[in-house]
Structure formats: structure tokens, C-alpha cells
Amino acid sequence: MKKFISVLIVFMMCLPPSVECFAAPGAEMIHGLEEGEIYLGGAVRDDIAGVRFTGDGYILKLADGEDYFTSDFVNMRKVDVFDDSESFDRYSRMGGMDEIMRAGDVYIARSDVYDSYGKSGRVLEDKGYLYVLNDDFELITKTEFDDYVREMSYVGGTYYVMTSDRNDSTTEKTEAVYESADLNSWTRRDDLEHVPLCNGRAAITLIGEDIYMFENGKPQSRVSYESMRLLDRSGPYSDNASQRILNMFDDYFCVANNDEKDIYGDLWMSADGVYFKEFELNTLEFIPGTDALCDKYENAYVLKSDIDKYLPDDPVYIKLNGVFLGFDDPPVMMNGEVWAPAEFLIKSAGGLLSPAADGGFAARVSKAPDQKMRSFDSRDEREIGLKPRGSITFSEKISGAAVPVKMIGGKPYAPARDLAQSLGMKYIPPNAGRTAEIIDR
């Protein structure tokens, strides 16, 4: 079992869990292919030997060995992709561009850094390089770094690379992230451990085992997840595909299992970096196929429409003291009020949940070590039990005040405004970005 990103909480609950929590979509979404087939551009193809997604199109290596670029799978333009193999040791696979990415008016690329003679973790070269290519994938410039370029991205008009000097699995890594506005002058970013990733809707980055929203060129607003599991920090382009912790497939952010013995399942996907859903899919590597994700090695594909129906559409967000709460089941807007899953919000605020005599649960929160435990209604020091049966209120009313609770998908939801006030915190209604905030007074 994986470790959970969690808050330290004593928790016991007598409610039936949501069915969706147990039934991660998986095998029923996978469409099989025959050997040598791949699904791209809405059709099954058997004439393609290799595919590289560039962000704005695809470089296809056809069966005859020629490379073509296409953005629509109809218009095909023959290209001669730059290869720097003559610059490197003959025992290395370096030289061929391992990754090519559209970045503004150019393409940026990095080469394969591994030894091709039996030690996949060994690197034979002494330096690292970032390549800038034109629209025909010809070389414009080649920038040298002290160590190997293992990650690269282009976010908000800025270029990012992460370099690492690890030569084998036993050597301690020395990693660094650099940024540039012009691909000439590079500045080290000591506040970053990995490059930020952007899917056009949001940008996120990984620091330690935590994901942060990346805004205005800086990591901001950590995300606290309810049950998404992360093991070790590994990064977007780790040595083993099965160890990828944070990556991006097309416009989906992905957090994947890094257990080499269990490379299936535990693939969490998100459209916004805040709300992730678990999918029991092969976690090795996907190739975007316009309307599908194609498994690179297993001759299968998953339609994006099938994935999208499990992801929140136009979701509502809650920030607690500046931290986004990544609810398993997002809050909802009803009659202009934000209703949130009460359990995770209470736990995130430092509250305690315990069984109630009526079969529901009681919740308490302490605002300081020397204070008594608070109930939902902060004017009284008693515990208040919730009865999870339809649309309900506190089992006790204090001075006529009550917090309504509705069961949605098997979970108790309550108005975020009332929850905040009951916890002695300040509530700020949603802004244009549909984000409500709860902060300490």
C-alpha cells in the first residue's frame, strides 16, 4: 500500500464510503490493438514505427524509416530531425533527440543520455545539452550545461531545464533547475527541484513529495490531497518510466505508481493539478493521440472522452490558509453556496472525528493547545453529533443555530461558510476563479 499525503488526525467514521472510492475505472476503458498497430488521429494505423509528440503535432517514423511531421494526420511534411550522435561516445545512445517540445517560436530538445550496452543507469558523457530547433527540426543553437538535461519545459514565456549528474543508481544526485527568458542567459532557481509543467489550463511543480501550483513564475499554494498517494520524489522524467511520479500526458497531469513490481494501476489523472482521480491503467508511458491516450508498449488505447467523464467539470475550489484542498470528491455549488465534504475539511483544519452514539460522527477542533476542544458551533464547548441520513442538521442546536448537512455520493457535505465559522475561521466567498478561502482569524 502506498503512503497517503495526510494530516495527523485521529479518525474513525461509521459512514458507508462512496462506491467511486473503491471502483477506480480501468480495464473497461482499455481498447486493445493488434501487434504493430497504434491508434492516432481517430484511426488505427499499422504503418507507423515510432511516434514523438511535440505539443503542437507529431513526428511519425513510418515503416520505410522516413520521418514526417503532422498536426492533423492528413497533411504530412517530410522532415530530417537533427541528430547529434557524431558528438558523442560510440557506446552511448546519445545524439538522437529523446524529447522534442514546442516552446514559443522554436522547439527545444534533449538527447538520450544512457549507455546502450547493458547498464541503463550509466551515462558515458561528461556534459549535458539543450538543443533549440527550427520549424524543420534543424539545429539553431546548442547550449552546454555541466550536467545532463533530464527535464525541460516552457511555462509563461520562460524556458526551464533540470540537470542531474547521476551516473548510476548508487551515486548521489546533484540536481539543479535553471530558467531563461531568451535561451541564452540562464539563472539557477534554488527554490525549484523540478521544472514546472503546464497543460494550458494550470501549471504545477513538484517540491519534495508535494505538488504546488505554479503562478507568476513561482511555486505558490501547496495542494493537500485527501487520499492520492505519493511514494518517493522522482520527477517528470525519471530513469524508469514505471517510477514516474509527476508527468503530463497531453493535457492531463499524472501521478503514477513508482513500484517496479506493480506497474499497473495507481495512475492518478487531473485536468487542473488539484483534483485527481485514480485510474487502473498501465502507468508506463502514454502517447497523446488527439482524442485518445495510446499506450506506448501494450498495443492499447484509452479514449479521452472516457477519462474526462470521471474528472470534475468546472469545479469549485477551497483554499485553507493558502493551501488548496484536493478533495477526492470536489465541493459543489448549490444556490450560490459552496458545499464541501465535511470530513476532509475538518481534518485539514486540525479537527478530530469520532463515532457518535446516534450512528453518525462527532467533530471537534482545538485552536490552541491550552484551549478546550471546540464543537462545530464555536460558541459552545460541547461535541455535536451529525446524523448522516439525507438532509440533516446537528443533532443538538445551540441558541437555535445549526449547520445543515447533505449526503452526496455517500459523503456528508456542509456549507463551507458554516463549517469555517463553526471552526472559528474566516470565510471568503468564491472569486472569479471559483475559489473560496478559509483562513484563521
N, C-alpha and C positions, 0 to 999 in steps of 0.2 A: 504493500500500500504506500501511496505517496504521502508526503507531509503536506499539511494544509497551511496556506497563509492564513493565520488566525490571530485573534486577540486572546489574551489569557483570561479565561472565563470559566466559571463553574456552571455547567449547563445540564439540565435534564428536562425533557419535554414529552408530554403524553399526547401528542397530536399525530394523526396519520400523515406521513410525508406525501408530497406531491409525486404523482406517478412519474412525471417527467424527470425527476431527480434520479430515478433508477433506470429508466429506459433511454440511454443515450442512442440516438439514431446511428445505424451502422450498416450492416450487410445489405439491408433492403434498399439502400441508396446506391449501391455499387453496381455499375453496368460492366459486364465482362467483355473482353476483346480477345480475338484470336492472336496467336503468336505473330509478331510483326505489325500488328495494327495499332493505330493511335487515333483518338477522337479529337479533331481540331476543326474549328470553324463550323460546327454543326454537322460534320460528316466524319465517317470512319475512313481513315486513309491507310494504305498499305505500301505507299511508295516513298515513305519518309524514314531516313535512317537516323536522324537526330533533330532535336528542336532546342532552340535557345530563345527564351522570352526576353525582350529588350525593354519592356514597359510601354513602347509605342508600336510594337509589332513583333515579328518572329523571324529568326534566321533559321531556315529549313535546310538541312542537308538531305538532298534527295538520294535515292538509291544509286544514282550514277556518280555520286561523290561531289556533285556541284552544289554550291551554296546559293540560296535565293532569299531575298527579304520580301516579306509581305505583311500588310496590316489587315487585309481582308480575306486572304486565302483565294482571291481571284486574280488580282494583279500581282505578278511575281517579277521581281527585279533581281537579276543575277548579280552577285557581289563576290568580292575577293576579300575575305575578312583578314585583317592584319594578324600576322603570326610572328612572334619574336623568338622563335625557337633557336635561331642561329646564335643568339646572345648567351645561351645557357649551356650548362653541362650536358653532354650527350646522354648521361644516365638519368636525367631528370625529365619529367613530363612538362616542365615549364616551357613557356613560349606560346602555346595555344591559349587563347583567351577563355578563361574559365567562366567569366561572368561579364556581360556587357549590358550597360544600363543607360537609358536615355536620361540626360541631365541638362535641361535647358536646350541650348542650341547645339550641343555636342553629345557624344556618347562617352562615358567613362568605362574603363575596363580594368580587370585584374587577371593575372595569369594563374595557371595551375602551379602550385608550389611543391608538389610532392614527388618523391622518388618513385620511379616506376619499377623498381626491382625488389619487391617483396616487403619493404618496410614503409607502409603507407603513412606513418607518422614522421618519417625522416625527411628533412629538407636539405638539399645539397647546395643551394645558393646562399650568398652572403648578404644580399640586399633585397629590397622589395621595390616594386614599381607600380605606379598608376599610369595607365595609358589613356590619352584623350584621342578619340577617333572622330572623323567627319561623317557625313551622311552616307558615304560609300564605305564606311568602316576602314578607312585608311588612316595611318598614323598622323596626328598633328603634333603632339608632344608626348614625352615620356619622362615622368617625374620619379626621381630616386628617393627612397626612404631608407633609413638604417635597418629596418626590419620588414618582414613580409606583410604585404597588404592583404588582410584577411576579411575585412568588411569595407563596404563603401555605400554611400547614399547621397542623395541630393534632396534637401528639405528647405523650403522657404528661400530659394535662391542661393543657398550655401552648400558647398561640397564638403563631405566628411569622409575620412578614412580611419580605420583602426588597424594598427600594425602590431605584430607579435613576433617574438624571437624564438618561440619554442621549436626545437629541432626534433624532439621525440617525446614520448608520453611521460618520461621520467624527469624531464627538465622543467624547472620552474619558469613560468611565463613572465615576460616583461612586456606589457601591453601599453599602448598609448593611442589616444584619439586626437586627430588633427582636423582643423577646418580651414576653408579657404573661400573667399568670395570671387576669386578670379583664376583659380587653378595654377597660380604662380607663387603667391605668398601664402605659407601655411603656418597656422598658430596652434600650439598644443592646447587641448581642452582638458585640464586636470579634473574638471567636475563631471566628466563623462567616462564611462567604462566601455560603452559600445556606441556605434553610430545610431542616430535616431532613424526611425523608419516612418514613412508617411504613405498612406494609401489614398491621398487626395481628399479624405474626409477628416482625418485626425493624424497626429504624429505622436509616437511614443518612443521611449528608450528604456533600456534595462540597466539598473544600477543595483549591484548585489543580487538579491533574489526578488527585488521589487520592480514593478513597472511604473514608470512616471509618464504623465502627459508631457509632451514637449511643445512649449509655446514660446514665441518670441525669442527663439534661439537658445532657450534654457530649459532644463528639466524642471517642471512645476507640477504640483498636485499629484502626489503619490496615489496609487489606486490600491485599496484594501479589498481583497476578494473574499467572497463568502466561503467558497469551497474549491476554487480552482487550485490545483496542486502544482507546485514547482519543486523540483529537487535541487539540483546544483545550478550555479550560474554557468552558462555556456555561451550563449550569444547567437546571433543570427546565422553565422557561417562557421559552425564548429567543424572539427575534424571528422566526426562521424555524423552522417545525416540523421541517424536514429537518436543522436544526443542533442538535436536542435531544441533549444528552449524557447527562443523567440525568433520568429521569422515572419515572412509575408508571402503569401501565395495570392497573386493577382491583387485584389483589393481587400483581402482578409488578413488580419493579424492572426498568427497562430502560436500557440504554446503547446509544445509536444513533449511526450514522454522521453526521458533520456536513458531508459533502461535497455541496454543492448539485448537482453534476454527476452524482452517483451516489446517488440517494435510495433505491435498492433494495438489500437485503442488509445485512449487518453490523449486525443488530439482536441484541444480546445480552440474554437474559432470565434473571431469577433470582427465586427464591422467598424467598431469605434474605439477599441482598446480598453473599454470599461466593462461592457457586458460580454462575457464569453459563454459559449455553450459547448458541452463536451460531445464529441462525435467518435464513434468506434470505427475509425478509418485507419488505413495504412498511414503511418507517420513518416515514411522515408522521404519522399520528395514528390511534389506535385508540379505539373506544368500547367499554367493557365491556358485554357483553350477557348477563349471568348465567352462561351456560355457554359463552360464546364471546367473542372479541375481534373487533369489527366495524371494518373499515377505513372511515374516515370519508369518503374520497373515491373509492375504487376499486371500490365495489359488490362487496365480497367479505367473507368472514369466516373466522376460524380457530377451531376448537373448542379449548376449554381442555384437554380430555382429550388432544388430540393434542400440545399443548405440554407438559403435565405428564409425559408418558411419557419425555421427554428430560431432565427436571430431577431432581436427586437426591431420593430419598425417605428421610427420616430420616437425613440424612448425618452423618458424623463429621468433626470439625474438628481442625486443628492450628494452634497459635499458636507462632511462633518469635520469642522475645524480645519478646512482646507484640503481634506483627503476625500477623493471620490470613493464612494461605497459601491463596489461591484457586486450588486445583489445577483444571486442566481436567477431570481425572477424579479425583473425590474419594477420599480414603482409605476403606478398608473395615475392618470389624471381623471378625476370624476367631479363634475360640477365645479370646475375651477380649483379644486383642492388636490394636492398631491397625497396619494395614499401609498404608504411604504410597508414592506414586510417588517412587522414589528420586531421579530426575533433578532434579526441581524443588526438592525439599527440600535436596539437596546444593548446588545453585546458590544457593539462598536463604541458605544458611549460609556462603557465600563460597567454596565448593569449585570445583575445576576438573575437567572431564571431558575425557578424551582417548581415542582408539582404543586398544584392547589388541590384542596380537598374536594372541590366540585368536579375534578377531572380535567380542568384546564391547567393554566400555569399562572404563577405569581411572578412579578418582576420587581426588582429593587435596584436602586443605583445610589452609590455613595459619592458625593462630590469632593470629599476630603477625608483623610484617614481618621480625623478626630470627630467626624460627624456621624450621626446615625444613618442607617440605611434609609433611603427615600423610597416612597412609593411612586406610582405614576403621577399622582397629584402631589406636587411638591409642597403643598400647604399642610400636609399631614404626614406623620411618620409611620403610618401603617402600611402593610402589604395589601395590595389589591389584586384579586384573582380575576383572570379572564376566562370566560366560558366560550369555547370555540364551537358554537352552534349557530350557523347562519350569521345574520347581522345582529351583533350583541353589544353590550356596554360593560363597564366594570360591574363586578358582582356587588360592590358597595359603592354608594355615591357619597361624596363628601361635599357638604354645603351645596348639594344639587348639581355638582359638576360631574361629568362623565366623559370618557373617551370612547367613541364608537369603534367597533372592530368588525370587519367583514372577513369571511373566509373566502379567499380567492386562490384557486388551484391547490386547495388543501393547506394553505398557509394563512395565518392571521395577519391582516393588513389593518393599519390605522392611519388617520391623517397625520402627516409628518409634522404639521404645525402643532397639533395637540401632543404628539409624542415629545417634541422638542420642549414645549412649555412644561410638560409633566416632568421632564428630566432637569428642569431648571436652566434651560438653554434658550438662546435667542434664535428665532426662525426668520429667515429672509425668503420671501416668495420667489418663485421661478423667474429668471430673467429671459431675455430673448433666446438664449441657448437652452431653454427648458431645464435650467439647473436651479434647484432650491438649495439654500445653505442653512446649516445649523451650526452655531458657534457658541462657545462659552460666553456667558455674560461678563 
